[in-house]
Amino acid sequence: MNRKAALMTLVLACAAATAVAGPLDKTECIAPAKPGGGFDLTCKLAQSSLMQGKFVADPMRITYMPGGIGAVAYNAIVAQRPAEANTIVAFSGGSLLNLAQGKFGRYNENDVHWLAAVGSDFGAIIVAEGSPLKSMKDLVAAVKADPTKVVFGAGGTVGSQDWMKAALTARSAGLNPKSMRFVAFEGGGEAITALQGGHVQVYSGDASEAEQQMKAGAKIRVLAVMSDKRLEGSLAGVPTAKEQGFDIEWPIIRGFYVGPKVSDADYKVWADTFSKMMATPEFNKLRVERGLFPFAKTGPELDAYVKARVAYYRTLAKDFGLNVAVAK
């Protein structure tokens, strides 16, 4: 090799070594919780789908950053890692509810770039299989007749998603949600066990959770799903709350955001990639396997949806006498 060729080889090697990594190179997904939960599921859905569709060359790395149902990760990305174009962070409807209530500290919904929603779950009103309550009208009538005899169980404390679903149900019966009997459990599994044991009469949980529990043999029944239309799969026969005369919807979206200083160009690369990925049959198969229902939004469309949803949660929290964050 002559001197000129050797020099050119050295220049190209140095350029390759110093090239800035693109948004789809050495990707990372942050799950803002311990392994095994919904955030982990969301990251693994992206990991599998991106690799299976050959949208990334290397498997996405998943890291765990638990704390505050997403608060620790949100603060870390905004304050410490705002420009990492190859890092996406999982979020859920619970994250948005907490943002509305000021549980993410000094940051709010305007401090990140909302990237993609990849699926959704929906609230559900669940009773024991042998319950005399056969519909939402039966439930509301029972609550009106004697609210002390209808105990709602839920995963999480006052202000949580499950509490909100129960509160909306009570309000639809014309009752002050604070007057309802409510028992908080660590999670949905404990609430369903209590429901089957007769310790609570109603569980305001999630549709996919109910579906999976019934497949596993749980003796429960779904009175209503809190979606805009009937769901697919084994719950297709369950009417929505709206069908039964109660204007209650509770979507629980799952998706991703990126840091506030990620460039518009890199953000668009991610948004376009998710749009293509979610249009494939392979992605839909993986989404169904993870118990999520169709809900695909990216880029500006998702950004508008998230901000509208947080504003709604903020109004709802205020109506229920909970803490409310003021948007900047």
Disulfide bonds with the S-S distance in Angstrom:
Cys29-Cys43 2.07
